[in-house]
């Protein structure tokens, strides 16, 4: 029996033996939240992310500190 099977059997046994409603509700919440996607991206979002990754891989980006410095200089001129 592998480690995952051992853990599953142990959890099943503990759940079956438990009468603690708070514990069971907490487990239910964990299971419910793990089944939900954290982020639901649209096709446009996924496309934008792929394009961004490509641009980064090809060196087409600016460091955040550089952009902030440029903006500060630009604001001084205003």
PDB file of N, CA, C and O in Angstrom:
ATOM      1  N   UNK A   1       0.854  -1.177   0.000  1.00  0.00           N
ATOM      2  CA  UNK A   1       0.000   0.000   0.000  1.00  0.00           C
ATOM      3  C   UNK A   1       0.905   1.246   0.000  1.00  0.00           C
ATOM      4  O   UNK A   1       1.827   1.353   0.809  1.00  0.00           O
ATOM      5  N   UNK A   2       0.623   2.190  -0.926  1.00  0.00           N
ATOM      6  CA  UNK A   2       1.462   3.389  -0.976  1.00  0.00           C
ATOM      7  C   UNK A   2       0.988   4.426   0.051  1.00  0.00           C
ATOM      8  O   UNK A   2      -0.050   4.260   0.690  1.00  0.00           O
ATOM      9  N   UNK A   3       1.757   5.474   0.188  1.00  0.00           N
ATOM     10  CA  UNK A   3       1.501   6.505   1.205  1.00  0.00           C
ATOM     11  C   UNK A   3       0.133   7.165   1.007  1.00  0.00           C
ATOM     12  O   UNK A   3      -0.573   7.412   1.985  1.00  0.00           O
ATOM     13  N   UNK A   4      -0.249   7.452  -0.232  1.00  0.00           N
ATOM     14  CA  UNK A   4      -1.532   8.095  -0.500  1.00  0.00           C
ATOM     15  C   UNK A   4      -2.685   7.203  -0.043  1.00  0.00           C
ATOM     16  O   UNK A   4      -3.652   7.687   0.546  1.00  0.00           O
ATOM     17  N   UNK A   5      -2.584   5.921  -0.312  1.00  0.00           N
ATOM     18  CA  UNK A   5      -3.637   4.989   0.105  1.00  0.00           C
ATOM     19  C   UNK A   5      -3.739   4.920   1.623  1.00  0.00           C
ATOM     20  O   UNK A   5      -4.840   4.855   2.170  1.00  0.00           O
ATOM     21  N   UNK A   6      -2.598   4.935   2.304  1.00  0.00           N
ATOM     22  CA  UNK A   6      -2.601   4.914   3.768  1.00  0.00           C
ATOM     23  C   UNK A   6      -3.300   6.146   4.330  1.00  0.00           C
ATOM     24  O   UNK A   6      -4.114   6.050   5.248  1.00  0.00           O
ATOM     25  N   UNK A   7      -2.970   7.298   3.767  1.00  0.00           N
ATOM     26  CA  UNK A   7      -3.575   8.548   4.240  1.00  0.00           C
ATOM     27  C   UNK A   7      -5.081   8.528   3.995  1.00  0.00           C
ATOM     28  O   UNK A   7      -5.857   8.897   4.876  1.00  0.00           O
ATOM     29  N   UNK A   8      -5.496   8.103   2.811  1.00  0.00           N
ATOM     30  CA  UNK A   8      -6.923   8.037   2.494  1.00  0.00           C
ATOM     31  C   UNK A   8      -7.668   7.131   3.466  1.00  0.00           C
ATOM     32  O   UNK A   8      -8.725   7.504   3.975  1.00  0.00           O
ATOM     33  N   UNK A   9      -7.129   5.951   3.727  1.00  0.00           N
ATOM     34  CA  UNK A   9      -7.778   5.001   4.649  1.00  0.00           C
ATOM     35  C   UNK A   9      -7.859   5.573   6.063  1.00  0.00           C
ATOM     36  O   UNK A   9      -8.868   5.425   6.753  1.00  0.00           O
ATOM     37  N   UNK A  10      -6.780   6.229   6.476  1.00  0.00           N
ATOM     38  CA  UNK A  10      -6.770   6.845   7.797  1.00  0.00           C
ATOM     39  C   UNK A  10      -7.829   7.941   7.887  1.00  0.00           C
ATOM     40  O   UNK A  10      -8.565   8.012   8.871  1.00  0.00           O
ATOM     41  N   UNK A  11      -7.909   8.789   6.873  1.00  0.00           N
ATOM     42  CA  UNK A  11      -8.904   9.866   6.873  1.00  0.00           C
ATOM     43  C   UNK A  11     -10.322   9.312   6.868  1.00  0.00           C
ATOM     44  O   UNK A  11     -11.180   9.788   7.613  1.00  0.00           O
ATOM     45  N   UNK A  12     -10.569   8.319   6.042  1.00  0.00           N
ATOM     46  CA  UNK A  12     -11.906   7.716   5.963  1.00  0.00           C
ATOM     47  C   UNK A  12     -12.307   7.157   7.322  1.00  0.00           C
ATOM     48  O   UNK A  12     -13.432   7.357   7.779  1.00  0.00           O
ATOM     49  N   UNK A  13     -11.394   6.467   7.951  1.00  0.00           N
ATOM     50  CA  UNK A  13     -11.673   5.880   9.258  1.00  0.00           C
ATOM     51  C   UNK A  13     -11.986   6.962  10.290  1.00  0.00           C
ATOM     52  O   UNK A  13     -12.943   6.843  11.055  1.00  0.00           O
ATOM     53  N   UNK A  14     -11.179   8.005  10.304  1.00  0.00           N
ATOM     54  CA  UNK A  14     -11.383   9.092  11.275  1.00  0.00           C
ATOM     55  C   UNK A  14     -12.692   9.823  11.019  1.00  0.00           C
ATOM     56  O   UNK A  14     -13.381  10.214  11.961  1.00  0.00           O
ATOM     57  N   UNK A  15     -13.036  10.007   9.752  1.00  0.00           N
ATOM     58  CA  UNK A  15     -14.304  10.669   9.422  1.00  0.00           C
ATOM     59  C   UNK A  15     -15.480   9.799   9.856  1.00  0.00           C
ATOM     60  O   UNK A  15     -16.437  10.296  10.449  1.00  0.00           O
ATOM     61  N   UNK A  16     -15.409   8.528   9.566  1.00  0.00           N
ATOM     62  CA  UNK A  16     -16.490   7.614   9.939  1.00  0.00           C
ATOM     63  C   UNK A  16     -16.695   7.550  11.450  1.00  0.00           C
ATOM     64  O   UNK A  16     -17.826   7.425  11.919  1.00  0.00           O
ATOM     65  N   UNK A  17     -15.611   7.636  12.208  1.00  0.00           N
ATOM     66  CA  UNK A  17     -15.698   7.542  13.670  1.00  0.00           C
ATOM     67  C   UNK A  17     -16.082   8.862  14.338  1.00  0.00           C
ATOM     68  O   UNK A  17     -16.464   8.870  15.508  1.00  0.00           O
ATOM     69  N   UNK A  18     -15.988   9.952  13.626  1.00  0.00           N
ATOM     70  CA  UNK A  18     -16.197  11.259  14.236  1.00  0.00           C
ATOM     71  C   UNK A  18     -17.678  11.599  14.388  1.00  0.00           C
ATOM     72  O   UNK A  18     -18.488  11.333  13.501  1.00  0.00           O
ATOM     73  N   UNK A  19     -18.008  12.190  15.527  1.00  0.00           N
ATOM     74  CA  UNK A  19     -19.339  12.744  15.786  1.00  0.00           C
ATOM     75  C   UNK A  19     -19.244  14.258  15.969  1.00  0.00           C
ATOM     76  O   UNK A  19     -20.232  14.916  16.294  1.00  0.00           O
ATOM     77  N   UNK A  20     -18.040  14.804  15.756  1.00  0.00           N
ATOM     78  CA  UNK A  20     -17.783  16.233  15.968  1.00  0.00           C
ATOM     79  C   UNK A  20     -18.248  17.009  14.743  1.00  0.00           C
ATOM     80  O   UNK A  20     -17.595  16.998  13.699  1.00  0.00           O
ATOM     81  N   UNK A  21     -19.394  17.688  14.886  1.00  0.00           N
ATOM     82  CA  UNK A  21     -19.983  18.408  13.763  1.00  0.00           C
ATOM     83  C   UNK A  21     -19.074  19.534  13.266  1.00  0.00           C
ATOM     84  O   UNK A  21     -19.002  19.778  12.061  1.00  0.00           O
ATOM     85  N   UNK A  22     -18.389  20.215  14.165  1.00  0.00           N
ATOM     86  CA  UNK A  22     -17.468  21.290  13.750  1.00  0.00           C
ATOM     87  C   UNK A  22     -16.336  20.743  12.888  1.00  0.00           C
ATOM     88  O   UNK A  22     -15.974  21.330  11.869  1.00  0.00           O
ATOM     89  N   UNK A  23     -15.789  19.615  13.310  1.00  0.00           N
ATOM     90  CA  UNK A  23     -14.721  18.964  12.556  1.00  0.00           C
ATOM     91  C   UNK A  23     -15.210  18.549  11.166  1.00  0.00           C
ATOM     92  O   UNK A  23     -14.538  18.783  10.161  1.00  0.00           O
ATOM     93  N   UNK A  24     -16.388  17.932  11.129  1.00  0.00           N
ATOM     94  CA  UNK A  24     -16.936  17.471   9.847  1.00  0.00           C
ATOM     95  C   UNK A  24     -17.270  18.645   8.930  1.00  0.00           C
ATOM     96  O   UNK A  24     -17.047  18.574   7.722  1.00  0.00           O
ATOM     97  N   UNK A  25     -17.802  19.721   9.499  1.00  0.00           N
ATOM     98  CA  UNK A  25     -18.081  20.919   8.696  1.00  0.00           C
ATOM     99  C   UNK A  25     -16.792  21.527   8.153  1.00  0.00           C
ATOM    100  O   UNK A  25     -16.749  21.988   7.012  1.00  0.00           O
ATOM    101  N   UNK A  26     -15.738  21.526   8.976  1.00  0.00           N
ATOM    102  CA  UNK A  26     -14.447  22.058   8.519  1.00  0.00           C
ATOM    103  C   UNK A  26     -13.906  21.226   7.359  1.00  0.00           C
ATOM    104  O   UNK A  26     -13.400  21.773   6.380  1.00  0.00           O
ATOM    105  N   UNK A  27     -14.014  19.912   7.474  1.00  0.00           N
ATOM    106  CA  UNK A  27     -13.583  19.041   6.375  1.00  0.00           C
ATOM    107  C   UNK A  27     -14.406  19.308   5.114  1.00  0.00           C
ATOM    108  O   UNK A  27     -13.865  19.364   4.009  1.00  0.00           O
ATOM    109  N   UNK A  28     -15.706  19.471   5.291  1.00  0.00           N
ATOM    110  CA  UNK A  28     -16.570  19.742   4.139  1.00  0.00           C
ATOM    111  C   UNK A  28     -16.149  21.038   3.451  1.00  0.00           C
ATOM    112  O   UNK A  28     -16.113  21.110   2.223  1.00  0.00           O
ATOM    113  N   UNK A  29     -15.831  22.059   4.244  1.00  0.00           N
ATOM    114  CA  UNK A  29     -15.382  23.335   3.693  1.00  0.00           C
ATOM    115  C   UNK A  29     -14.082  23.167   2.919  1.00  0.00           C
ATOM    116  O   UNK A  29     -13.923  23.737   1.840  1.00  0.00           O
ATOM    117  N   UNK A  30     -13.157  22.391   3.462  1.00  0.00           N
ATOM    118  CA  UNK A  30     -11.886  22.140   2.772  1.00  0.00           C
ATOM    119  C   UNK A  30     -12.134  21.451   1.437  1.00  0.00           C
ATOM    120  O   UNK A  30     -11.583  21.853   0.412  1.00  0.00           O
ATOM    121  N   UNK A  31     -12.963  20.416   1.453  1.00  0.00           N
ATOM    122  CA  UNK A  31     -13.247  19.695   0.209  1.00  0.00           C
ATOM    123  C   UNK A  31     -13.948  20.600  -0.806  1.00  0.00           C
ATOM    124  O   UNK A  31     -13.619  20.583  -1.992  1.00  0.00           O
ATOM    125  N   UNK A  32     -14.917  21.390  -0.334  1.00  0.00           N
ATOM    126  CA  UNK A  32     -15.638  22.286  -1.247  1.00  0.00           C
ATOM    127  C   UNK A  32     -14.711  23.312  -1.873  1.00  0.00           C
ATOM    128  O   UNK A  32     -14.792  23.574  -3.073  1.00  0.00           O
ATOM    129  N   UNK A  33     -13.822  23.901  -1.060  1.00  0.00           N
ATOM    130  CA  UNK A  33     -12.937  24.941  -1.585  1.00  0.00           C
ATOM    131  C   UNK A  33     -11.878  24.368  -2.514  1.00  0.00           C
ATOM    132  O   UNK A  33     -11.428  25.054  -3.432  1.00  0.00           O
ATOM    133  N   UNK A  34     -11.470  23.120  -2.292  1.00  0.00           N
ATOM    134  CA  UNK A  34     -10.448  22.533  -3.157  1.00  0.00           C
ATOM    135  C   UNK A  34     -11.008  22.160  -4.525  1.00  0.00           C
ATOM    136  O   UNK A  34     -10.253  21.975  -5.479  1.00  0.00           O
ATOM    137  N   UNK A  35     -12.319  22.052  -4.619  1.00  0.00           N
ATOM    138  CA  UNK A  35     -12.947  21.697  -5.892  1.00  0.00           C
ATOM    139  C   UNK A  35     -13.221  22.916  -6.752  1.00  0.00           C
ATOM    140  O   UNK A  35     -13.503  22.783  -7.943  1.00  0.00           O
ATOM    141  N   UNK A  36     -13.143  24.100  -6.165  1.00  0.00           N
ATOM    142  CA  UNK A  36     -13.423  25.319  -6.907  1.00  0.00           C
ATOM    143  C   UNK A  36     -12.138  25.867  -7.510  1.00  0.00           C
ATOM    144  O   UNK A  36     -11.073  25.815  -6.895  1.00  0.00           O
ATOM    145  N   UNK A  37     -12.256  26.383  -8.699  1.00  0.00           N
ATOM    146  CA  UNK A  37     -11.095  27.023  -9.330  1.00  0.00           C
ATOM    147  C   UNK A  37     -10.815  28.336  -8.607  1.00  0.00           C
ATOM    148  O   UNK A  37     -11.737  29.099  -8.319  1.00  0.00           O
ATOM    149  N   UNK A  38      -9.549  28.599  -8.317  1.00  0.00           N
ATOM    150  CA  UNK A  38      -9.209  29.849  -7.663  1.00  0.00           C
ATOM    151  C   UNK A  38      -9.430  31.038  -8.591  1.00  0.00           C
ATOM    152  O   UNK A  38      -9.890  32.099  -8.169  1.00  0.00           O
ATOM    153  N   UNK A  39      -9.096  30.841  -9.848  1.00  0.00           N
ATOM    154  CA  UNK A  39      -9.245  31.894 -10.826  1.00  0.00           C
ATOM    155  C   UNK A  39      -9.950  31.327 -12.049  1.00  0.00           C
ATOM    156  O   UNK A  39      -9.624  30.243 -12.532  1.00  0.00           O
ATOM    157  N   UNK A  40     -10.903  32.069 -12.525  1.00  0.00           N
ATOM    158  CA  UNK A  40     -11.570  31.670 -13.758  1.00  0.00           C
ATOM    159  C   UNK A  40     -11.181  32.687 -14.818  1.00  0.00           C
ATOM    160  O   UNK A  40     -11.647  33.827 -14.805  1.00  0.00           O
ATOM    161  N   UNK A  41     -10.328  32.265 -15.727  1.00  0.00           N
ATOM    162  CA  UNK A  41      -9.835  33.157 -16.761  1.00  0.00           C
ATOM    163  C   UNK A  41     -10.654  33.008 -18.026  1.00  0.00           C
ATOM    164  O   UNK A  41     -11.044  31.906 -18.412  1.00  0.00           O
ATOM    165  N   UNK A  42     -10.903  34.132 -18.659  1.00  0.00           N
ATOM    166  CA  UNK A  42     -11.569  34.102 -19.956  1.00  0.00           C
ATOM    167  C   UNK A  42     -10.537  33.710 -21.017  1.00  0.00           C
ATOM    168  O   UNK A  42      -9.336  33.672 -20.750  1.00  0.00           O
ATOM    169  N   UNK A  43     -11.021  33.424 -22.201  1.00  0.00           N
ATOM    170  CA  UNK A  43     -10.116  33.101 -23.310  1.00  0.00           C
ATOM    171  C   UNK A  43      -9.195  34.285 -23.605  1.00  0.00           C
ATOM    172  O   UNK A  43      -8.017  34.098 -23.908  1.00  0.00           O
ATOM    173  N   UNK A  44      -9.736  35.511 -23.517  1.00  0.00           N
ATOM    174  CA  UNK A  44      -8.919  36.708 -23.738  1.00  0.00           C
ATOM    175  C   UNK A  44      -7.831  36.840 -22.673  1.00  0.00           C
ATOM    176  O   UNK A  44      -6.697  37.210 -22.978  1.00  0.00           O
ATOM    177  N   UNK A  45      -8.182  36.534 -21.420  1.00  0.00           N
ATOM    178  CA  UNK A  45      -7.191  36.589 -20.339  1.00  0.00           C
ATOM    179  C   UNK A  45      -6.059  35.599 -20.604  1.00  0.00           C
ATOM    180  O   UNK A  45      -4.884  35.947 -20.487  1.00  0.00           O
ATOM    181  N   UNK A  46      -6.415  34.369 -20.962  1.00  0.00           N
ATOM    182  CA  UNK A  46      -5.407  33.343 -21.228  1.00  0.00           C
ATOM    183  C   UNK A  46      -4.518  33.739 -22.399  1.00  0.00           C
ATOM    184  O   UNK A  46      -3.307  33.519 -22.369  1.00  0.00           O
ATOM    185  N   UNK A  47      -5.121  34.324 -23.427  1.00  0.00           N
ATOM    186  CA  UNK A  47      -4.353  34.773 -24.585  1.00  0.00           C
ATOM    187  C   UNK A  47      -3.377  35.880 -24.188  1.00  0.00           C
ATOM    188  O   UNK A  47      -2.221  35.875 -24.611  1.00  0.00           O
ATOM    189  N   UNK A  48      -3.842  36.821 -23.380  1.00  0.00           N
ATOM    190  CA  UNK A  48      -2.983  37.926 -22.934  1.00  0.00           C
ATOM    191  C   UNK A  48      -1.806  37.405 -22.113  1.00  0.00           C
ATOM    192  O   UNK A  48      -0.686  37.899 -22.245  1.00  0.00           O
ATOM    193  N   UNK A  49      -2.056  36.419 -21.275  1.00  0.00           N
ATOM    194  CA  UNK A  49      -0.991  35.836 -20.459  1.00  0.00           C
ATOM    195  C   UNK A  49       0.042  35.152 -21.339  1.00  0.00           C
ATOM    196  O   UNK A  49       1.242  35.291 -21.102  1.00  0.00           O
ATOM    197  N   UNK A  50      -0.405  34.415 -22.352  1.00  0.00           N
ATOM    198  CA  UNK A  50       0.526  33.750 -23.262  1.00  0.00           C
ATOM    199  C   UNK A  50       1.381  34.766 -24.012  1.00  0.00           C
ATOM    200  O   UNK A  50       2.585  34.572 -24.181  1.00  0.00           O
ATOM    201  N   UNK A  51       0.756  35.841 -24.458  1.00  0.00           N
ATOM    202  CA  UNK A  51       1.489  36.895 -25.162  1.00  0.00           C
ATOM    203  C   UNK A  51       2.520  37.530 -24.225  1.00  0.00           C
ATOM    204  O   UNK A  51       3.660  37.774 -24.622  1.00  0.00           O
ATOM    205  N   UNK A  52       2.116  37.793 -22.988  1.00  0.00           N
ATOM    206  CA  UNK A  52       3.030  38.391 -22.014  1.00  0.00           C
ATOM    207  C   UNK A  52       4.226  37.489 -21.743  1.00  0.00           C
ATOM    208  O   UNK A  52       5.361  37.961 -21.683  1.00  0.00           O
ATOM    209  N   UNK A  53       3.977  36.196 -21.579  1.00  0.00           N
ATOM    210  CA  UNK A  53       5.090  35.260 -21.354  1.00  0.00           C
ATOM    211  C   UNK A  53       6.060  35.275 -22.529  1.00  0.00           C
ATOM    212  O   UNK A  53       7.277  35.246 -22.344  1.00  0.00           O
ATOM    213  N   UNK A  54       5.513  35.319 -23.724  1.00  0.00           N
ATOM    214  CA  UNK A  54       6.352  35.357 -24.915  1.00  0.00           C
ATOM    215  C   UNK A  54       7.204  36.626 -24.941  1.00  0.00           C
ATOM    216  O   UNK A  54       8.392  36.576 -25.259  1.00  0.00           O
ATOM    217  N   UNK A  55       6.595  37.756 -24.606  1.00  0.00           N
ATOM    218  CA  UNK A  55       7.332  39.017 -24.592  1.00  0.00           C
ATOM    219  C   UNK A  55       8.449  38.997 -23.553  1.00  0.00           C
ATOM    220  O   UNK A  55       9.549  39.485 -23.812  1.00  0.00           O
ATOM    221  N   UNK A  56       8.174  38.445 -22.402  1.00  0.00           N
ATOM    222  CA  UNK A  56       9.199  38.354 -21.355  1.00  0.00           C
ATOM    223  C   UNK A  56      10.346  37.464 -21.818  1.00  0.00           C
ATOM    224  O   UNK A  56      11.513  37.810 -21.638  1.00  0.00           O
ATOM    225  N   UNK A  57      10.018  36.321 -22.412  1.00  0.00           N
ATOM    226  CA  UNK A  57      11.057  35.408 -22.889  1.00  0.00           C
ATOM    227  C   UNK A  57      11.929  36.059 -23.957  1.00  0.00           C
ATOM    228  O   UNK A  57      13.105  35.722 -24.091  1.00  0.00           O
ATOM    229  N   UNK A  58      11.358  36.989 -24.716  1.00  0.00           N
ATOM    230  CA  UNK A  58      12.104  37.660 -25.776  1.00  0.00           C
ATOM    231  C   UNK A  58      12.717  38.983 -25.321  1.00  0.00           C
ATOM    232  O   UNK A  58      13.197  39.765 -26.142  1.00  0.00           O
ATOM    233  N   UNK A  59      12.698  39.231 -23.999  1.00  0.00           N
ATOM    234  CA  UNK A  59      13.357  40.410 -23.454  1.00  0.00           C
ATOM    235  C   UNK A  59      12.603  41.709 -23.648  1.00  0.00           C
ATOM    236  O   UNK A  59      13.172  42.782 -23.445  1.00  0.00           O
ATOM    237  N   UNK A  60      11.354  41.643 -24.030  1.00  0.00           N
ATOM    238  CA  UNK A  60      10.568  42.862 -24.250  1.00  0.00           C
ATOM    239  C   UNK A  60       9.785  43.210 -22.977  1.00  0.00           C
ATOM    240  O   UNK A  60       8.580  42.979 -22.880  1.00  0.00           O
ATOM    241  N   UNK A  61      10.516  43.774 -22.007  1.00  0.00           N
ATOM    242  CA  UNK A  61       9.890  44.200 -20.754  1.00  0.00           C
ATOM    243  C   UNK A  61      10.779  45.258 -20.112  1.00  0.00           C
ATOM    244  O   UNK A  61      11.935  45.435 -20.495  1.00  0.00           O
ATOM    245  N   UNK A  62      10.218  45.954 -19.131  1.00  0.00           N
ATOM    246  CA  UNK A  62      10.958  46.953 -18.362  1.00  0.00           C
ATOM    247  C   UNK A  62      10.887  46.565 -16.897  1.00  0.00           C
ATOM    248  O   UNK A  62       9.851  46.097 -16.424  1.00  0.00           O
ATOM    249  N   UNK A  63      11.965  46.754 -16.190  1.00  0.00           N
ATOM    250  CA  UNK A  63      11.974  46.481 -14.753  1.00  0.00           C
ATOM    251  C   UNK A  63      11.110  47.511 -14.045  1.00  0.00           C
ATOM    252  O   UNK A  63      11.084  48.679 -14.432  1.00  0.00           O
ATOM    253  N   UNK A  64      10.410  47.082 -13.016  1.00  0.00           N
ATOM    254  CA  UNK A  64       9.505  47.948 -12.283  1.00  0.00           C
ATOM    255  C   UNK A  64      10.216  49.179 -11.733  1.00  0.00           C
ATOM    256  O   UNK A  64       9.687  50.287 -11.822  1.00  0.00           O
ATOM    257  N   UNK A  65      11.404  49.000 -11.168  1.00  0.00           N
ATOM    258  CA  UNK A  65      12.154  50.135 -10.619  1.00  0.00           C
ATOM    259  C   UNK A  65      12.477  51.166 -11.695  1.00  0.00           C
ATOM    260  O   UNK A  65      12.432  52.369 -11.438  1.00  0.00           O
ATOM    261  N   UNK A  66      12.803  50.699 -12.897  1.00  0.00           N
ATOM    262  CA  UNK A  66      13.094  51.610 -14.002  1.00  0.00           C
ATOM    263  C   UNK A  66      11.858  52.415 -14.399  1.00  0.00           C
ATOM    264  O   UNK A  66      11.946  53.616 -14.652  1.00  0.00           O
ATOM    265  N   UNK A  67      10.740  51.763 -14.449  1.00  0.00           N
ATOM    266  CA  UNK A  67       9.491  52.446 -14.819  1.00  0.00           C
ATOM    267  C   UNK A  67       9.135  53.485 -13.763  1.00  0.00           C
ATOM    268  O   UNK A  67       8.731  54.598 -14.100  1.00  0.00           O
ATOM    269  N   UNK A  68       9.281  53.133 -12.498  1.00  0.00           N
ATOM    270  CA  UNK A  68       8.979  54.084 -11.423  1.00  0.00           C
ATOM    271  C   UNK A  68       9.904  55.290 -11.510  1.00  0.00           C
ATOM    272  O   UNK A  68       9.450  56.425 -11.358  1.00  0.00           O
ATOM    273  N   UNK A  69      11.181  55.067 -11.750  1.00  0.00           N
ATOM    274  CA  UNK A  69      12.133  56.179 -11.884  1.00  0.00           C
ATOM    275  C   UNK A  69      11.757  57.078 -13.052  1.00  0.00           C
ATOM    276  O   UNK A  69      11.786  58.303 -12.936  1.00  0.00           O
ATOM    277  N   UNK A  70      11.405  56.472 -14.171  1.00  0.00           N
ATOM    278  CA  UNK A  70      10.999  57.252 -15.345  1.00  0.00           C
ATOM    279  C   UNK A  70       9.756  58.085 -15.035  1.00  0.00           C
ATOM    280  O   UNK A  70       9.668  59.248 -15.426  1.00  0.00           O
ATOM    281  N   UNK A  71       8.811  57.489 -14.338  1.00  0.00           N
ATOM    282  CA  UNK A  71       7.582  58.216 -14.012  1.00  0.00           C
ATOM    283  C   UNK A  71       7.858  59.381 -13.066  1.00  0.00           C
ATOM    284  O   UNK A  71       7.272  60.455 -13.208  1.00  0.00           O
ATOM    285  N   UNK A  72       8.755  59.165 -12.096  1.00  0.00           N
ATOM    286  CA  UNK A  72       9.113  60.241 -11.173  1.00  0.00           C
ATOM    287  C   UNK A  72       9.767  61.384 -11.919  1.00  0.00           C
ATOM    288  O   UNK A  72       9.468  62.548 -11.654  1.00  0.00           O
ATOM    289  N   UNK A  73      10.659  61.069 -12.852  1.00  0.00           N
ATOM    290  CA  UNK A  73      11.306  62.107 -13.661  1.00  0.00           C
ATOM    291  C   UNK A  73      10.270  62.844 -14.515  1.00  0.00           C
ATOM    292  O   UNK A  73      10.315  64.067 -14.639  1.00  0.00           O
ATOM    293  N   UNK A  74       9.356  62.100 -15.090  1.00  0.00           N
ATOM    294  CA  UNK A  74       8.303  62.699 -15.932  1.00  0.00           C
ATOM    295  C   UNK A  74       7.435  63.629 -15.104  1.00  0.00           C
ATOM    296  O   UNK A  74       7.076  64.716 -15.559  1.00  0.00           O
ATOM    297  N   UNK A  75       7.089  63.207 -13.875  1.00  0.00           N
ATOM    298  CA  UNK A  75       6.244  64.030 -13.013  1.00  0.00           C
ATOM    299  C   UNK A  75       6.960  65.303 -12.574  1.00  0.00           C
ATOM    300  O   UNK A  75       6.309  66.331 -12.385  1.00  0.00           O
ATOM    301  N   UNK A  76       8.279  65.262 -12.407  1.00  0.00           N
ATOM    302  CA  UNK A  76       9.020  66.457 -12.024  1.00  0.00           C
ATOM    303  C   UNK A  76       8.929  67.527 -13.106  1.00  0.00           C
ATOM    304  O   UNK A  76       8.978  68.720 -12.807  1.00  0.00           O
ATOM    305  N   UNK A  77       8.800  67.108 -14.347  1.00  0.00           N
ATOM    306  CA  UNK A  77       8.753  68.034 -15.468  1.00  0.00           C
ATOM    307  C   UNK A  77       7.370  68.653 -15.651  1.00  0.00           C
ATOM    308  O   UNK A  77       7.227  69.627 -16.389  1.00  0.00           O
ATOM    309  N   UNK A  78       6.393  68.128 -15.019  1.00  0.00           N
ATOM    310  CA  UNK A  78       5.008  68.623 -15.156  1.00  0.00           C
ATOM    311  C   UNK A  78       4.733  69.805 -14.284  1.00  0.00           C
ATOM    312  O   UNK A  78       3.620  70.330 -14.288  1.00  0.00           O
TER     313      UNK A  78
END
